[in-house]
Amino acid sequence: MIPIARPQMGEEEKQRVWEAMDSGMLAQGPRVAEFEDAFAAMVGVAHAVATSSGTTALHLALLGYDIGSGDEVITVPFTFIASANSILYTGARPVLVDVREDDFTIDVDLVESAITSRTKAIMPVSLYGQPADLPALAAIAERHGLAIVEDAAQSHGASIGSRRSGSWGAGAFSFYPTKNMTTGEGGMITTDDGELAGRMRLLREHGMKVRYHHDVLGYNFRMTDLAAAIGLAQLPKLAGFNDRRRAIAARYDAKLRGVITPTVRAGVTHVYHQYTIRVAGRDAFVERLAERGVGSAIYYPIPVHRQKPFAALGYDEQRYPVTERLAAQVLSIPVHPSLTDDEVATVVDAVNQTAVELGQLEAAAAG
Ligand SMILES: Cc1ncc(COP(=O)(O)O)c(C=O)c1O
């Protein structure tokens, strides 16, 4: 079976981890600082703060902006649960705004009517590796005095024009193994705001600048040097990984038939964390792909407003028609950089044959 993801661990990663282990410095240490500097340089911002996961990166960014009980943060229902969870952790309310049908990111035209006197931030999600419309969102945020916390968990190295994902307000990245680059578990917040970075560093470390003097209620959201060692080996490979993802995506764009392929906005460099098609009769589609040796996955079958921890918050599912439709139709197929050209050809044939078969079934059923 061609898997939906396959983390790339080479000799460099092993060597770096080995050195970290030999150094005796296992928790947050010099490798984390080095990784932060290198990652900030990749994104093109002044500061990067490493964390234990993408989830804690989102949480820490919100805490850094002093968001808490009584506040509202605008995000989308079509995302991984961590986006909305991170808002709930602070005591704030996630206000959900539907996504656009073409690029799966927040519908900018719906954002302003969702802003209230309690709104503190907008959390767009750069889903599947395509940045949300951050310039338009930044203009709205500026008009209303709001923060931008971009969920950039899936968009390492993506850009709009020459500006990278993670460089508007605060960007929160994940280094989970299936992501475009990994540290095992890990996260990073990138920003040009030095004060924000300082607050986040304080909160990451139990509110402590001087040893055992705790100025504020803080957390342990630290990354380990072992994880940073992996990240330092992965980061120089990111551009190559992303190029390969884009090359595979271009092949799919050219060859796939009978399914809806993803749309990329003009001027955007998409990094294809996922290549996500839309199909009718998805369950059967998944089964036929598997029979042909092709793994696939559904990101995400149940929108945030229909998840149990959010049920009591009183969302009206009628307000998210695009999300509901996408949740029923999306299907991600393998696009990771280790796919061989033969595997890519197998995926193309499997998708195209399945689309024909199921199309014929549909036609027969209708006839
Ligand atoms: C969109 C999105 N947000 C947040 C996260 C959370 O990241 P992590 O799993 O590293 O906590 C992920 C990844 O899993 C994600 O895909």
The ligand as an SDF file (V2000), in Angstrom:
LIG
                    3D

 16 16  0  0  0  0  0  0  0  0999 V2000
   -4.2240   22.6230   11.1420 C   0  0  0  0  0  0  0  0  0  0  0  0
   -3.5160   22.0820   12.3510 C   0  0  0  0  0  0  0  0  0  0  0  0
   -3.5010   22.8150   13.4660 N   0  0  0  0  0  0  0  0  0  0  0  0
   -2.8510   22.4060   14.5680 C   0  0  0  0  0  0  0  0  0  0  0  0
   -2.1680   21.2030   14.6160 C   0  0  0  0  0  0  0  0  0  0  0  0
   -1.5690   20.7620   15.9030 C   0  0  0  0  0  0  0  0  0  0  0  0
   -0.2460   20.3900   15.8250 O   0  0  0  0  0  0  0  0  0  0  0  0
    0.3550   19.2480   16.7630 P   0  0  0  0  0  0  0  0  0  0  0  0
   -0.1940   17.9460   16.3280 O   0  0  0  0  0  0  0  0  0  0  0  0
    1.8320   19.3770   16.5550 O   0  0  0  0  0  0  0  0  0  0  0  0
   -0.0260   19.5960   18.1710 O   0  0  0  0  0  0  0  0  0  0  0  0
   -2.1320   20.4120   13.4510 C   0  0  0  0  0  0  0  0  0  0  0  0
   -1.3880   19.1420   13.3650 C   0  0  0  0  0  0  0  0  0  0  0  0
   -1.6300   18.1190   13.8500 O   0  0  0  0  0  0  0  0  0  0  0  0
   -2.8430   20.8580   12.3030 C   0  0  0  0  0  0  0  0  0  0  0  0
   -2.8500   20.1220   11.1850 O   0  0  0  0  0  0  0  0  0  0  0  0
  1  2  1  0
  2  3  1  0
  2 15  2  0
  3  4  2  0
  4  5  1  0
  5  6  1  0
  5 12  2  0
  6  7  1  0
  7  8  1  0
  8  9  2  0
  8 10  1  0
  8 11  1  0
 12 13  1  0
 12 15  1  0
 13 14  2  0
 15 16  1  0
M  END
$$$$
